[in-house]
Amino acid sequence: MPVLTKERRGERFVARVSGTDKLLFQRAAELEGRSVATFVITHAREMARRIVADQETIELDAVQSRRFVKALLNSAPSAPNRLKKAVADYRRRVAA
């Protein structure tokens, strides 16, 4: 599925490839009805997004998820107390 973008294409990207790879890219682009440049950019963008998402996303199974939530809940009491203290300090200063 082509990704439409309104971003101006002002940058140049050059890569040297083997003759075999070039023929493969040309054939694949032809099968999809695209230019080689559009084919390469579309598929490189898709793969780059997948790699970034894979590296930036943490997936937990049920056991790991429970441990994570338990750790958050067990560490939480100090955070609300600090927030309550900060709100009280703020109100004292604003009321003064």
Residue, then its C-alpha position, 0 to 999 in steps of 0.5 A: m500500500p503506497v504511503l502518501t506524504k505531503e512532505r517535500r522530497g528535497e533530499r537525495f539518497v544514493a546507493r550502489v548495488s550489485g547488478t543482480d540486486k538492481l535487476l531484482f529491484q527493477r522486476a519487483a517494481e515492475l510487478e507492483g507497477r512502480s518506478v524503482a525509486t518509488f519501490v525502494i523508498t516505499h519498502a525501505r520506509e516500511m522496514a525502517r518503521r518496523i525496525v524503529a517500532d520493534q526497538e521502541t516497543i516493549e512487549l510483556d507476557a502475562v507474567q511479566s505484565r503482572r510483575f510490572v504492574k505490581a512494581l508500579l503499585n508498590s512504588a507508588p505511595s511515595a509519589p502521591n505523597r510528594l505530589k500532595k506536599a507540592v500542591a500544599d506548598y503551592r497553595r500556601r505560596v499562592a494564598a500568601 
